Amino acid sequence: MKLHDLRPNQGSKKNRKRVGRGHGSGMGKTSGRGMNGQNSRAGGGVPLWHQGGDTPYFRRMPKKPGFKNFNRVEYQEVNLEHLSQFRKDSNVTPEKLREVELINTLSRPVVILGRGEINKPLKIKAHRFSRKAVEKIEKAGGTVEVIEG
């Protein structure tokens, strides 16, 4: 096979329709646009959102207050009461929390909240801590480390 032998498959290429080239072409006179009317004219037709003279849909809808902040960071919350299952002096990281199914994914940051009690020292690494959680962890003899990013 040579380069000059290459051809597209039969029927895969169509010639473009040449309108307005006389009656013999089958597309003469009105060029396939029908008789008169808005759509037969150049630049004719209505925009996609046109509703035939009705009040447009977007003006019928009430204005909704506020906006959605697309920079919002959505944290996965873990309370201190759930950390009691870890052994004394163990390291608690997002990976370990994922293993015991306290969080769903490692792609979202983790926040440790202060609900519940903790009575054993733990080394906890998370993206954010509440003030109450830090107090309770340090009171139990544990340490807190904030993960950046």
N, C-alpha and C positions, 0 to 999 in steps of 0.2 A: 504494500500500500504506500502510495506517495502523497505528498501534500496536495497536489493538484487533483487527486482522486477523491478528496473529501467532499461530501455533499450532505446537506441537512436531510433528515428523514422525510419521506414523502408525506406531505400534508402538514408538516410542522411550521412552514413559513407561508404566510398569505400575502398577496399583493394588497397594498392599501387601496381604499375606495376613492376613486377620482370623481368627485362630484362636480356638477355644473359644466360638463364637457359635451353637451348636446344630447339629443334624444337617443341616438344610437348607443350611447354608453349605458342607458338604463337609469342614469342619475342626472338627467338634464333638467331644464326649467326650474323646478322648485328644489332640486337637489336633495330629495328625500325628507324635506321638512314639512310636507303637507301643503295646505293652501295658505290662508292668511292667519293672522293672529300673532300674539306676543312671541311665541316660540319660533316663528318662522323668520323673525327679524334678526339682524346681527346684534349681538349683545342682549338678545331677548331672554325671557325666562325669569323665574323668581328665585330668590335665595332659598336655601334648604330649610331655613327656619320660618319661612313665610307661612302664615296661618289664615290666609284668605280674608284679611280685614279684621279678624278677631283681635282682642287685646293679646299681645304676645305672652306666651307661657311664663317667661322670666319676669314679666311685670305683674302677672296675676299672683305669683308666689309671694308670701310675706318675707320681709327682710329678716334674716336670722342674725342675732347679736353675736358679737365676739368673733374669734378666729381660732384656728388650730395651729399651735406652735409646732412646726416641723423639726425644730432643734431640741425638742423635749427628750430627756433621757428617762427611759422607763426601767426602773430598778426591779430586781427580784428580791422580795422581802423574806427574811428569815428572822424569826423571833428567838430570844434566848432560851425559851422553854423547849425548843426543838434541839438545842445543842447538848442537852443532858445525855443523849445517847453516845456521845464521844467519851473515850477513856481519859483519865486524868493526865495532864501534861501533853496531850496529843496536839498536833498541828491541824487546824481547821482551815482549809482553803476552798475556793470555789470548786476545784476538781473533786475534793472529798464530799462536798455538799451535793454535787451532781451524782456521785456514786451512791449515796444514801437517799437520793431522790427528794432532797429538800428544795432543789431548784430544777428548772426544766432544761436550761441551755447554758453553755459557757459564753455565748456571744453577747449576752446582756449583763450589765454590771449587777453586783450583789450589795444589798444594804442589810446591816444587822440592826434589828430593832429591840427595844428593851422590855417587851412583854415577857413575863415569867421570871423565874429565878435561876441563877447558876451558882452551884456550890462546889465546883472543882476548877482548878486552874487550867486554862486552855490558851494556846497560842493561836489567835484568830486573825486571818488575813481576809480582807474584803475591800470593796471599792469605797464604801461609806459606812459610818456608824452613827447611831443616834447618841446624844449626850448621855441619856439614861443607860444605854447599853454599855458605853465605855466605863461609866461609874461602877456598874454591877460586875463587869468582867475584871476590872482592876481590884475591886474589893475582894473578889474570890481568889486573887493571886495570879490572874492570867494577864496576857499581854495582847495589845491591839496593834495591828499593822495595816496601814492604808495602802491599797494597790493603786498605782497611778494608771490612768488610761482606761 
